[in-house]
Amino acid sequence: MAGSREEASEPGRGVVIRDDWPGYDLKLFTYPQHYFGDLDYVLIPHGVIVDRIERLAKDIMRDIGYCDIMVLCVLKGGYQFCADLVEHLKNISRNSDQFVSMKVDFIRLKSYRNDQSMGAMQIIGGEDLSALTGKNVLIVEDVVGTGRTMTALLSSLEKYKPNMVKVASLLVKRTPRSDGFRPDYAGFEIPDLFVVGYALDYNEYFRDLNHICVINKQGKEKYRV
């Protein structure tokens, strides 16, 4: 994130956080004290997250153009990223000569139990995905790991024949298990760590944490189901 720990970013990779990045000491930040002892360190501070999302919004508007957008938010981990991203997109639209209409729908993709992928993906929600037909769709996701979940979702959406589909993910993990999928817009590329905060959870805990942090062994055991 700073100094020698930050790699030069390549197009499409976002801000690259190296494997040897030590993170920030928790004592430098405020965070809910009911998580005291459950975290190793802050990987990405809240302010950095917000600033990066503002830039992503500019990139998206530049690439997609001033056209109507259907935002498909992947819950639950993506809701904070989606809310902040849509707010920035709306601000750009309000300050331009062309109005951009944005509608937001929500789905859930359930694929994790504790910190392990369950393999199969479940799509839950979405009032009527046939509404995506002919639309310019922006999928907003919290984390792309192996890529299998997003690949399966994109395959499921093909039958509705949207005009265009782009994927924005706040985080992309570097993992040897990746199927090679890359989102069109990435906030940060991170090591293969299980992270929480900024609406990312561990069994529904840590969503109320503003920063993106690395959970420790004690935290995993404490909230295991």
C-alpha positions as a Markdown table, in Angstrom:
| # | Residue | x | y | z |
|---|---|---|---|---|
| 1 | Met | 0.0 | 0.0 | 0.0 |
| 2 | Ala | 2.9 | 2.4 | 0.6 |
| 3 | Gly | 6.6 | 2.6 | 0.0 |
| 4 | Ser | 8.3 | -0.6 | -1.1 |
| 5 | Arg | 5.2 | -2.7 | -0.4 |
| 6 | Glu | 3.2 | -1.4 | -3.3 |
| 7 | Glu | 3.7 | -2.8 | -6.8 |
| 8 | Ala | 3.1 | -0.8 | -10.0 |
| 9 | Ser | -0.5 | -1.4 | -11.0 |
| 10 | Glu | -1.2 | -3.1 | -14.4 |
| 11 | Pro | -4.4 | -2.3 | -16.3 |
| 12 | Gly | -7.3 | -4.3 | -14.9 |
| 13 | Arg | -5.4 | -5.4 | -11.8 |
| 14 | Gly | -6.3 | -2.5 | -9.6 |
| 15 | Val | -4.0 | -1.5 | -6.7 |
| 16 | Val | -1.7 | -4.5 | -6.2 |
| 17 | Ile | -0.9 | -5.5 | -2.6 |
| 18 | Arg | 2.1 | -7.7 | -2.5 |
| 19 | Asp | 2.4 | -11.0 | -0.6 |
| 20 | Asp | 5.0 | -9.5 | 1.7 |
| 21 | Trp | 2.9 | -6.4 | 2.6 |
| 22 | Pro | 2.8 | -6.4 | 6.4 |
| 23 | Gly | -0.3 | -4.4 | 6.7 |
| 24 | Tyr | -1.1 | -1.7 | 9.3 |
| 25 | Asp | -1.0 | -2.1 | 13.0 |
| 26 | Leu | -4.6 | -2.2 | 14.5 |
| 27 | Lys | -3.5 | 0.3 | 17.1 |
| 28 | Leu | -3.3 | 3.0 | 14.4 |
| 29 | Phe | -7.1 | 2.8 | 13.8 |
| 30 | Thr | -10.4 | 2.6 | 15.5 |
| 31 | Tyr | -12.5 | -0.5 | 15.1 |
| 32 | Pro | -15.3 | -2.2 | 17.1 |
| 33 | Gln | -13.8 | -3.4 | 20.3 |
| 34 | His | -15.9 | -6.6 | 20.4 |
| 35 | Tyr | -13.5 | -7.8 | 17.8 |
| 36 | Phe | -10.4 | -7.2 | 20.0 |
| 37 | Gly | -8.0 | -10.1 | 19.6 |
| 38 | Asp | -9.8 | -11.5 | 16.6 |
| 39 | Leu | -7.8 | -9.7 | 13.9 |
| 40 | Asp | -4.2 | -9.8 | 12.7 |
| 41 | Tyr | -3.9 | -6.4 | 11.0 |
| 42 | Val | -5.6 | -3.8 | 8.8 |
| 43 | Leu | -4.9 | -4.7 | 5.1 |
| 44 | Ile | -6.7 | -1.8 | 3.5 |
| 45 | Pro | -7.9 | 1.3 | 5.6 |
| 46 | His | -11.4 | 2.6 | 5.0 |
| 47 | Gly | -10.3 | 5.9 | 3.5 |
| 48 | Val | -8.2 | 4.2 | 0.9 |
| 49 | Ile | -11.1 | 2.0 | 0.0 |
| 50 | Val | -13.4 | 5.0 | -0.5 |
| 51 | Asp | -10.9 | 6.9 | -2.7 |
| 52 | Arg | -10.2 | 3.8 | -4.9 |
| 53 | Ile | -14.0 | 3.4 | -5.4 |
| 54 | Glu | -14.3 | 7.0 | -6.6 |
| 55 | Arg | -11.7 | 6.3 | -9.3 |
| 56 | Leu | -13.4 | 3.0 | -10.3 |
| 57 | Ala | -16.7 | 5.0 | -10.8 |
| 58 | Lys | -14.9 | 7.4 | -13.2 |
| 59 | Asp | -13.4 | 4.5 | -15.1 |
| 60 | Ile | -16.7 | 2.7 | -15.4 |
| 61 | Met | -18.5 | 5.9 | -16.6 |
| 62 | Arg | -15.7 | 6.5 | -19.1 |
| 63 | Asp | -15.9 | 3.0 | -20.5 |
| 64 | Ile | -19.6 | 2.3 | -20.5 |
| 65 | Gly | -20.5 | 5.8 | -21.6 |
| 66 | Tyr | -23.5 | 7.8 | -20.6 |
| 67 | Cys | -26.2 | 5.1 | -21.0 |
| 68 | Asp | -28.7 | 3.5 | -18.7 |
| 69 | Ile | -27.2 | 1.0 | -16.4 |
| 70 | Met | -28.7 | -2.0 | -14.5 |
| 71 | Val | -26.6 | -2.6 | -11.4 |
| 72 | Leu | -26.7 | -6.2 | -10.1 |
| 73 | Cys | -25.4 | -6.2 | -6.6 |
| 74 | Val | -24.1 | -9.5 | -5.2 |
| 75 | Leu | -25.2 | -9.7 | -1.5 |
| 76 | Lys | -24.3 | -9.7 | 1.2 |
| 77 | Gly | -20.6 | -8.8 | 1.0 |
| 78 | Gly | -21.0 | -6.5 | -1.9 |
| 79 | Tyr | -23.7 | -4.2 | -0.5 |
| 80 | Gln | -21.3 | -1.5 | 1.0 |
| 81 | Phe | -19.1 | -1.5 | -2.1 |
| 82 | Cys | -22.2 | -1.2 | -4.3 |
| 83 | Ala | -23.7 | 1.6 | -2.3 |
| 84 | Asp | -20.5 | 3.7 | -2.4 |
| 85 | Leu | -19.9 | 2.9 | -6.1 |
| 86 | Val | -23.5 | 3.8 | -7.1 |
| 87 | Glu | -23.3 | 7.0 | -5.1 |
| 88 | His | -20.1 | 8.0 | -7.0 |
| 89 | Leu | -21.7 | 7.1 | -10.4 |
| 90 | Lys | -24.7 | 9.2 | -9.5 |
| 91 | Asn | -22.5 | 12.2 | -8.6 |
| 92 | Ile | -20.7 | 11.9 | -11.9 |
| 93 | Ser | -24.0 | 11.8 | -13.8 |
| 94 | Arg | -25.4 | 14.8 | -11.9 |
| 95 | Asn | -22.3 | 16.8 | -12.7 |
| 96 | Ser | -22.5 | 16.1 | -16.5 |
| 97 | Asp | -24.6 | 17.2 | -19.3 |
| 98 | Gln | -26.2 | 13.8 | -19.8 |
| 99 | Phe | -28.4 | 12.0 | -17.2 |
| 100 | Val | -27.7 | 8.3 | -16.6 |
| 101 | Ser | -30.5 | 6.2 | -15.3 |
| 102 | Met | -29.4 | 3.5 | -12.8 |
| 103 | Lys | -31.5 | 0.8 | -11.4 |
| 104 | Val | -30.3 | -1.6 | -8.7 |
| 105 | Asp | -31.3 | -5.2 | -8.1 |
| 106 | Phe | -29.8 | -7.7 | -5.6 |
| 107 | Ile | -28.9 | -11.4 | -5.7 |
| 108 | Arg | -27.0 | -13.7 | -3.3 |
| 109 | Leu | -24.4 | -16.2 | -4.3 |
| 110 | Lys | -23.8 | -18.6 | -1.4 |
| 111 | Ser | -20.6 | -20.5 | -1.7 |
| 112 | Tyr | -18.7 | -20.3 | 1.6 |
| 113 | Arg | -19.1 | -22.0 | 5.0 |
| 114 | Asn | -16.6 | -20.8 | 7.6 |
| 115 | Asp | -13.5 | -19.9 | 5.5 |
| 116 | Gln | -13.9 | -22.7 | 2.9 |
| 117 | Ser | -15.6 | -22.7 | -0.4 |
| 118 | Met | -18.4 | -25.3 | -0.6 |
| 119 | Gly | -17.8 | -25.7 | -4.3 |
| 120 | Ala | -21.4 | -25.5 | -5.6 |
| 121 | Met | -23.0 | -22.0 | -6.0 |
| 122 | Gln | -26.5 | -21.1 | -5.1 |
| 123 | Ile | -28.2 | -18.1 | -6.6 |
| 124 | Ile | -30.7 | -16.6 | -4.3 |
| 125 | Gly | -33.0 | -13.6 | -5.0 |
| 126 | Gly | -33.3 | -11.3 | -8.0 |
| 127 | Glu | -36.9 | -10.2 | -8.5 |
| 128 | Asp | -37.0 | -11.1 | -12.2 |
| 129 | Leu | -33.7 | -11.5 | -14.0 |
| 130 | Ser | -35.6 | -11.4 | -17.3 |
| 131 | Ala | -35.5 | -7.6 | -16.7 |
| 132 | Leu | -31.8 | -7.8 | -17.7 |
| 133 | Thr | -32.7 | -8.5 | -21.4 |
| 134 | Gly | -31.3 | -5.9 | -23.6 |
| 135 | Lys | -29.8 | -3.9 | -20.7 |
| 136 | Asn | -26.3 | -2.7 | -19.9 |
| 137 | Val | -25.5 | -4.7 | -16.8 |
| 138 | Leu | -22.9 | -3.9 | -14.1 |
| 139 | Ile | -22.3 | -6.8 | -11.7 |
| 140 | Val | -20.9 | -5.5 | -8.4 |
| 141 | Glu | -19.1 | -8.2 | -6.3 |
| 142 | Asp | -17.0 | -8.0 | -3.2 |
| 143 | Val | -14.3 | -10.6 | -3.9 |
| 144 | Val | -13.2 | -12.7 | -6.8 |
| 145 | Gly | -11.3 | -15.7 | -5.6 |
| 146 | Thr | -11.1 | -18.7 | -7.8 |
| 147 | Gly | -13.4 | -17.1 | -10.3 |
| 148 | Arg | -15.7 | -20.1 | -10.5 |
| 149 | Thr | -18.6 | -18.4 | -8.8 |
| 150 | Met | -18.6 | -15.4 | -11.1 |
| 151 | Thr | -18.0 | -17.6 | -14.2 |
| 152 | Ala | -21.1 | -19.6 | -13.2 |
| 153 | Leu | -23.2 | -16.5 | -12.6 |
| 154 | Leu | -22.2 | -15.0 | -16.0 |
| 155 | Ser | -23.2 | -18.3 | -17.6 |
| 156 | Ser | -26.6 | -18.2 | -15.9 |
| 157 | Leu | -27.2 | -14.6 | -17.1 |
| 158 | Glu | -26.4 | -15.4 | -20.7 |
| 159 | Lys | -29.9 | -16.8 | -21.3 |
| 160 | Tyr | -31.5 | -13.4 | -20.5 |
| 161 | Lys | -29.5 | -11.8 | -23.4 |
| 162 | Pro | -28.3 | -8.6 | -21.8 |
| 163 | Asn | -26.9 | -6.0 | -24.2 |
| 164 | Met | -23.6 | -5.8 | -22.2 |
| 165 | Val | -22.3 | -7.3 | -19.0 |
| 166 | Lys | -19.4 | -5.8 | -17.0 |
| 167 | Val | -18.1 | -7.0 | -13.6 |
| 168 | Ala | -16.7 | -4.7 | -10.9 |
| 169 | Ser | -15.1 | -6.4 | -7.9 |
| 170 | Leu | -13.6 | -4.6 | -4.9 |
| 171 | Leu | -11.0 | -7.3 | -4.3 |
| 172 | Val | -9.3 | -10.0 | -6.5 |
| 173 | Lys | -7.3 | -12.7 | -4.7 |
| 174 | Arg | -4.1 | -14.1 | -6.2 |
| 175 | Thr | -4.6 | -17.8 | -5.8 |
| 176 | Pro | -3.3 | -20.9 | -7.6 |
| 177 | Arg | -6.9 | -22.1 | -7.6 |
| 178 | Ser | -8.0 | -19.4 | -10.0 |
| 179 | Asp | -9.7 | -20.4 | -13.2 |
| 180 | Gly | -8.3 | -17.3 | -14.9 |
| 181 | Phe | -11.3 | -15.1 | -14.6 |
| 182 | Arg | -10.6 | -11.4 | -14.2 |
| 183 | Pro | -13.3 | -8.7 | -13.5 |
| 184 | Asp | -13.5 | -5.7 | -15.9 |
| 185 | Tyr | -12.9 | -3.4 | -12.9 |
| 186 | Ala | -10.9 | -4.3 | -9.8 |
| 187 | Gly | -10.3 | -2.2 | -6.8 |
| 188 | Phe | -7.4 | -4.1 | -5.2 |
| 189 | Glu | -5.5 | -7.3 | -6.0 |
| 190 | Ile | -4.6 | -9.0 | -2.7 |
| 191 | Pro | -2.8 | -12.1 | -1.5 |
| 192 | Asp | -4.7 | -15.3 | -0.9 |
| 193 | Leu | -5.9 | -14.3 | 2.5 |
| 194 | Phe | -9.3 | -14.5 | 4.2 |
| 195 | Val | -10.3 | -10.9 | 4.8 |
| 196 | Val | -13.2 | -9.3 | 6.7 |
| 197 | Gly | -14.7 | -5.9 | 7.1 |
| 198 | Tyr | -16.4 | -3.3 | 4.8 |
| 199 | Ala | -19.4 | -5.7 | 4.7 |
| 200 | Leu | -17.2 | -8.8 | 4.1 |
| 201 | Asp | -18.0 | -11.4 | 6.7 |
| 202 | Tyr | -17.0 | -14.5 | 8.5 |
| 203 | Asn | -20.2 | -16.4 | 9.3 |
| 204 | Glu | -22.1 | -13.0 | 9.4 |
| 205 | Tyr | -19.6 | -11.3 | 11.7 |
| 206 | Phe | -17.3 | -8.4 | 11.0 |
| 207 | Arg | -19.7 | -6.7 | 8.5 |
| 208 | Asp | -19.7 | -3.7 | 10.9 |
| 209 | Leu | -15.9 | -3.3 | 10.5 |
| 210 | Asn | -15.0 | -0.3 | 8.3 |
| 211 | His | -11.5 | -1.4 | 7.3 |
| 212 | Ile | -10.6 | -4.5 | 5.4 |
| 213 | Cys | -8.7 | -6.7 | 7.9 |
| 214 | Val | -7.1 | -10.1 | 8.1 |
| 215 | Ile | -8.9 | -12.4 | 10.6 |
| 216 | Asn | -6.7 | -14.5 | 12.8 |
| 217 | Lys | -7.0 | -18.0 | 14.1 |
| 218 | Gln | -8.7 | -16.9 | 17.3 |
| 219 | Gly | -11.3 | -15.0 | 15.3 |
| 220 | Lys | -12.0 | -18.0 | 13.1 |
| 221 | Glu | -12.5 | -20.3 | 16.1 |
| 222 | Lys | -14.6 | -17.9 | 18.0 |
| 223 | Tyr | -17.1 | -17.4 | 15.2 |
| 224 | Arg | -17.0 | -20.8 | 13.6 |
| 225 | Val | -20.3 | -22.6 | 13.0 |
